[in-house]
Amino acid sequence: MTTFTLTSSDPSISIDPSRILSPIAPEIYSGFTEHMGRCIYGGLYSPGHPLSDANGFRTDVIAAIKELRCPVVRYPGGNFCATYHWLDGVGPVEKRPRRPELAWDGIETNRFGTDEFMKWCEAAETRPYLCLNMGTGTLDEALAWVEYCNGAKDTYYANLRRANGREEPYNVKYWALGNECYGEWQVAQMTKEDYAKKAYQWAKALKLLDPSICLILCGELGYVEWDRHALGECIKWIDMHSIHAYTADKDHLPNATGPLAAERAIQICASLIDMARIRTGTITHPKICFDEWNIWDPIRAPGQSGAEESYTLSDALAMGVWCNVFIRQSAYVGMANIAQSVNVISPLMTTDTGLVKQTTWWVYLLFAKYMRGHTLGVHVCCGRYEGRTNPSWIQGTVEIPWLDVAASVEGGWVSLAVVNLGGEEMATEVRGLEVGRQVEIYVVTGEELGDRNVEGETKVGIQESRWTAEERFVFKKYSFTMLRWRL
């Protein structure tokens, strides 16, 4: 949590390592892989490629996922889920059917399915999170998938898994009750009333089959009527509530401040969860699963064309604000899944010869490596941005200091993450950091806001240095900075 005081005097950041607030769920650094564009085919899975292993998995992608210590990966979508039938993707590959793919106007070969994804998760040292088809799928089909993945008894679908080469259960913990079922773009779109009735019955049956699973309700934006109604009807059966948001703008400041809308969404959604708990007498306390988030302009990078974004320095600063939001709101967020993990609106892009790590990768990597443990209380004093925002309601609803700040503590180390949104350096007093303390500095910036990383040229990366703390630290213009020091 970060508080803010508007001031026209010299800026300051006050940090007290004893103000330990809430634990940061490691799952906020989770991923998402959908059968969309080059995410699966050409991203995770490229049989015969020189950089692929015997399973067809790109080893450079696996190494990057491991570097992030990514704990959970969502699969197989996304909008793709609404017409996906998991049985198409198991058994002998040569017998698997090719299907029309309606979400992204493609053809699904089903060469990569449940067992391939589970093997990939094991190789990447991550855990699976599966999204059920609540569009054209049935409850029987959903129960069968859970049985296939988690069944340990002598039953039909558990035996089918064994026949397909996997003796032991996969023990998949996380299961989503559909994806964006409210959307006009969805096959078999539902009203909130119809969804809540269906989700209630599915959740009850799935928990009877496997009480250990974590069920994730399909929310919307976190602050709309769909969220209120679905939570009110289903709170007793669910373990997390999913919300989604994407931000982007052609102008830097509306682009970089857009994630503040997600922060307010989390706060409102947390209140809706409490309201549903209080009204129904529910003892358990579901967390928010922010299982799709990123910087994405679907006009600039259309989904039907693979949604391959080319990120700028401005987008890297937006990434810093996004990640600060999850640290500040750690009390409420149980999981967050960047959409997506490779190629599709991703910080990570595959090429024929290797990987391009986009501008946003370097900020996300620093968070994934260091912003763990517990959130620290921070107070910021500086000026604020008062211009246009996207969405427009951010301005006047939340404060927008020029320095966007979050902090964490883990293992005797304090990490302070600061985004300087503006075009001026800011000499800032860091109160709580002793003069003379040895500090590690990581800075992500560039020469121009439009700087991009492309194959063979990294214009935006991490600049590392050391600093003997003085009274003030100068945050460069248009920069993300992380300061780390031992207690």
JOGI-V878779 format. One record per pair of residues at least 12 apart in sequence whose ideal C-beta (glycine too) atoms are under 7 Angstrom apart, sorted by sequence separation. I is the first residue (numbers start at 1). GAP is how many residues later the second one is. D is the distance in whole Angstrom. If there is no record, write none. Layout:
I&GAP&D, I&GAP&D
This chain:
45&12&6, 46&12&5, 148&12&6, 203&12&5, 247&12&6, 405&12&7, 44&13&6, 97&13&6, 144&13&5, 148&13&5, 217&13&6, 273&13&6, 296&13&6, 347&13&4, 348&13&6, 405&13&5, 446&13&5, 44&14&6, 96&14&4, 181&14&5, 247&14&7, 347&14&4, 446&14&4, 43&15&7, 96&15&7, 384&15&6, 385&15&4, 403&15&6, 404&15&4, 245&16&7, 295&16&7, 384&16&5, 444&16&6, 44&17&6, 152&17&5, 217&17&6, 245&17&5, 347&17&6, 384&17&5, 385&17&6, 403&17&6, 404&17&6, 43&18&6, 93&18&6, 151&18&6, 199&18&6, 270&18&7, 384&18&7, 402&18&7, 444&18&6, 83&19&5, 150&19&5, 199&19&7, 269&19&6, 382&19&5, 383&19&5, 402&19&5, 1&20&6, 83&20&7, 149&20&7, 150&20&7, 245&20&6, 295&20&5, 382&20&5, 402&20&5, 442&20&5, 443&20&4, 80&21&7, 82&21&7, 89&21&4, 149&21&5, 150&21&6, 217&21&4, 222&21&4, 380&21&5, 382&21&5, 88&22&5, 150&22&6, 177&22&5, 215&22&6, 216&22&7, 219&22&5, 221&22&6, 243&22&6, 266&22&6, 442&22&6, 80&23&5, 90&23&5, 149&23&4, 195&23&7, 215&23&5, 216&23&7, 219&23&5, 220&23&7, 295&23&5, 380&23&6, 403&23&6, 441&23&7, 79&24&4, 80&24&7, 89&24&2, 90&24&5, 215&24&5, 216&24&5, 217&24&5, 218&24&6, 219&24&5, 221&24&7, 295&24&7, 402&24&7, 441&24&5, 89&25&6, 90&25&6, 177&25&6, 214&25&4, 217&25&6, 380&25&5, 403&25&7, 441&25&7, 177&26&6, 214&26&7, 216&26&5, 243&26&6, 440&26&6, 441&26&5, 86&27&7, 378&27&5, 439&27&7, 86&28&6, 241&28&7, 378&28&7, 438&28&7, 439&28&5, 146&29&7, 293&29&6, 378&29&5, 449&29&6, 207&30&6, 438&30&6, 439&30&5, 175&31&7, 199&31&7, 203&31&6, 262&31&7, 376&31&4, 445&31&5, 241&32&6, 376&32&6, 436&32&6, 437&32&4, 192&33&7, 196&33&6, 200&33&6, 204&33&6, 375&33&6, 376&33&5, 436&33&6, 443&33&6, 445&33&6, 31&34&7, 192&34&5, 196&34&5, 200&34&5, 203&34&4, 374&34&6, 435&34&6, 445&34&4, 195&35&6, 199&35&5, 203&35&6, 308&35&6, 373&35&5, 374&35&6, 434&35&6, 435&35&6, 444&35&7, 308&36&7, 309&36&5, 372&36&6, 373&36&5, 385&36&6, 433&36&5, 435&36&6, 443&36&6, 444&36&4, 181&37&5, 192&37&4, 196&37&4, 200&37&6, 307&37&5, 371&37&5, 373&37&3, 175&38&5, 177&38&6, 180&38&7, 182&38&5, 192&38&6, 196&38&6, 306&38&7, 307&38&5, 372&38&5, 373&38&7, 443&38&5, 29&39&6, 31&39&5, 177&39&7, 179&39&6, 29&40&7, 30&40&6, 33&40&6, 173&40&6, 174&40&5, 175&40&6, 176&40&4, 177&40&6, 178&40&5, 323&40&7, 441&40&7, 442&40&4, 29&41&6, 30&41&6, 32&41&7, 35&41&5, 173&41&5, 175&41&7, 177&41&6, 231&41&5, 235&41&4, 319&41&4, 323&41&7, 29&42&7, 30&42&4, 31&42&4, 32&42&4, 33&42&5, 34&42&6, 35&42&6, 36&42&6, 75&42&5, 128&42&7, 130&42&6, 174&42&7, 176&42&7, 223&42&5, 227&42&6, 231&42&6, 235&42&6, 429&42&6, 441&42&6, 30&43&7, 34&43&4, 132&43&6, 134&43&6, 222&43&4, 290&43&6, 293&43&6, 316&43&4, 320&43&5, 429&43&5, 430&43&6, 27&44&5, 30&44&7, 34&44&4, 36&44&6, 128&44&5, 132&44&6, 134&44&3, 182&44&5, 221&44&6, 222&44&6, 228&44&5, 232&44&5, 236&44&6, 288&44&5, 291&44&7, 294&44&6, 301&44&6, 315&44&6, 316&44&5, 319&44&4, 323&44&4, 327&44&6, 371&44&6, 428&44&6, 439&44&5, 440&44&4, 26&45&5, 27&45&5, 35&45&5, 129&45&4, 130&45&6, 131&45&4, 132&45&6, 223&45&4, 227&45&6, 231&45&4, 235&45&6, 241&45&6, 243&45&6, 287&45&6, 288&45&5, 289&45&6, 292&45&7, 293&45&6, 294&45&5, 315&45&6, 319&45&6, 330&45&5, 370&45&5, 427&45&5, 428&45&6, 439&45&7, 34&46&5, 127&46&7, 132&46&6, 222&46&6, 223&46&6, 236&46&5, 240&46&5, 287&46&6, 288&46&6, 289&46&5, 290&46&4, 291&46&4, 293&46&6, 313&46&6, 316&46&7, 371&46&6, 439&46&5, 134&47&6, 222&47&4, 232&47&7, 235&47&5, 239&47&6, 240&47&5, 241&47&6, 242&47&5, 243&47&6, 248&47&5, 287&47&3, 292&47&4, 311&47&4, 312&47&6, 316&47&5, 328&47&7, 427&47&5, 428&47&6, 438&47&7, 73&48&6, 85&48&7, 131&48&5, 238&48&6, 240&48&7, 241&48&7, 244&48&4, 245&48&6, 246&48&6, 247&48&6, 248&48&6, 311&48&5, 323&48&7, 327&48&6, 437&48&5, 84&49&5, 115&49&6, 240&49&4, 242&49&5, 244&49&7, 248&49&4, 296&49&5, 311&49&5, 425&49&5, 426&49&5, 81&50&5, 219&50&7, 246&50&4, 367&50&7, 425&50&7, 82&51&6, 115&51&6, 135&51&6, 136&51&6, 235&51&7, 294&51&5, 425&51&6, 81&52&5, 83&52&6, 85&52&7, 118&52&5, 135&52&5, 136&52&6, 425&52&5, 433&52&7, 73&53&5, 75&53&6, 82&53&3, 83&53&5, 135&53&4, 424&53&6, 72&54&6, 75&54&7, 77&54&6, 82&54&6, 423&54&5, 71&55&6, 72&55&5, 73&55&7, 74&55&4, 75&55&6, 76&55&7, 420&55&4, 422&55&7, 423&55&6, 70&56&5, 71&56&6, 73&56&7, 85&56&7, 420&56&7, 72&57&5, 74&57&6, 418&57&6, 420&57&6, 66&58&6, 256&58&6, 420&58&7, 65&59&4, 66&59&6, 86&59&5, 255&59&5, 259&59&6, 420&59&5, 142&60&6, 146&60&6, 150&60&5, 255&60&7, 258&60&6, 62&61&5, 65&61&6, 256&61&5, 260&61&7, 419&61&5, 62&62&5, 143&62&6, 147&62&7, 252&62&4, 256&62&5, 259&62&4, 263&62&4, 267&62&7, 270&62&4, 57&63&6, 139&63&5, 143&63&7, 146&63&6, 255&63&6, 259&63&4, 262&63&6, 266&63&5, 418&63&5, 55&64&6, 134&64&7, 142&64&7, 146&64&6, 180&64&7, 257&64&7, 256&65&6, 263&65&7, 295&65&7, 417&65&5, 35&66&7, 57&66&6, 139&66&6, 143&66&6, 176&66&6, 259&66&5, 263&66&6, 266&66&5, 416&66&7, 45&67&5, 146&67&7, 266&67&6, 415&67&6, 416&67&4, 36&68&5, 415&69&5, 414&70&7, 41&71&7, 45&71&7, 247&71&6, 413&71&6, 414&71&6, 40&72&5, 403&72&7, 35&73&6, 91&73&6, 216&73&5, 413&73&6, 414&73&6, 90&74&6, 412&74&6, 412&75&5, 44&76&6, 366&76&6, 328&78&5, 327&79&4, 324&80&6, 324&81&7, 327&81&6, 363&81&5, 324&82&4, 362&82&5, 321&83&5, 320&84&7, 102&85&6, 359&92&7, 324&93&6, 359&93&6, 240&94&5, 359&94&6, 240&95&7, 324&95&7, 358&95&5, 357&96&7, 366&96&7, 82&97&7, 320&97&7, 356&97&6, 81&98&5, 321&98&6, 356&98&7, 362&98&7, 320&99&4, 356&99&5, 362&99&5, 79&100&7, 362&100&5, 78&101&6, 79&101&7, 359&101&4, 72&102&6, 77&102&6, 317&102&5, 82&104&5, 83&104&5, 317&104&6, 351&104&5, 82&105&4, 79&106&7, 82&106&6, 79&107&7, 370&112&7, 370&114&6, 366&116&5, 363&117&5, 257&128&7, 316&128&6, 261&130&5, 253&132&6, 257&132&6, 258&132&5, 313&132&7, 261&133&5, 264&133&6, 313&133&4, 253&134&6, 254&134&5, 260&134&5, 264&134&6, 254&135&5, 263&135&7, 313&135&7, 314&135&5, 254&136&4, 313&136&5, 257&137&6, 312&137&6, 260&138&5, 312&138&5, 313&138&5, 312&139&6, 260&140&7, 312&140&6, 249&141&4, 311&141&7, 310&142&6, 257&143&6, 316&144&6, 313&147&5, 320&160&4, 317&161&7, 317&163&6, 257&164&7, 316&164&6, 256&165&5, 313&165&6, 253&168&7, 252&197&5, 104&199&6, 105&199&5, 104&200&6, 74&217&6, 32&259&7, 32&260&7, 72&263&6, 74&263&5, 36&267&7, 38&268&6, 73&268&6, 37&269&3, 37&270&6, 36&271&7, 37&271&7, 65&276&7, 61&281&5, 64&284&6, 61&289&7, 64&291&6, 58&292&6, 60&294&6, 60&295&5, 68&297&7, 28&298&5, 44&298&6, 67&298&7, 43&299&4, 69&299&6, 43&300&4, 68&300&4, 39&301&5, 42&301&7, 24&303&6, 39&303&6, 39&304&5, 25&305&7, 28&305&6, 30&305&6, 32&305&4, 38&305&4, 39&305&4, 24&306&5, 30&306&6, 31&306&6, 32&306&6, 34&306&6, 37&306&6, 38&306&7, 23&307&7, 27&307&6, 28&307&7, 30&307&5, 31&307&6, 32&307&5, 33&307&6, 37&307&5, 43&307&6, 22&308&5, 25&308&7, 27&308&4, 28&308&4, 32&308&5, 33&308&5, 36&308&5, 42&308&6, 22&309&4, 25&309&5, 32&309&6, 21&310&7, 25&310&7, 31&310&4, 34&310&7, 2&326&5, 1&327&6, 29&339&5, 26&346&7, 24&347&7, 24&348&6, 24&349&6, 24&350&6, 23&351&5, 24&351&6, 22&352&7, 21&353&7, 22&353&5, 20&354&5, 21&354&5, 21&355&7, 20&356&6, 21&356&6, 19&357&6, 19&358&4, 17&359&6, 15&361&6, 16&361&7, 15&363&5, 14&364&7, 13&365&6, 14&365&4, 13&367&6, 12&369&5, 11&370&6, 11&371&4, 1&374&6, 7&374&5, 7&375&6, 8&375&7, 1&376&6, 2&376&5, 3&376&5, 4&376&5, 5&376&5, 6&377&7, 2&378&6, 6&378&6, 24&384&6, 20&389&6, 13&390&7, 11&392&6, 13&392&6, 15&392&5, 17&392&6, 4&395&5, 4&397&5, 17&397&6, 15&401&6, 2&403&5, 2&404&6, 11&415&5, 13&415&6, 15&415&7, 12&416&6, 15&416&7, 16&416&5, 11&417&5, 12&417&4, 13&417&5, 14&417&4, 15&417&4, 13&418&7, 14&418&6, 15&418&7, 10&419&6, 12&419&6, 17&470&6
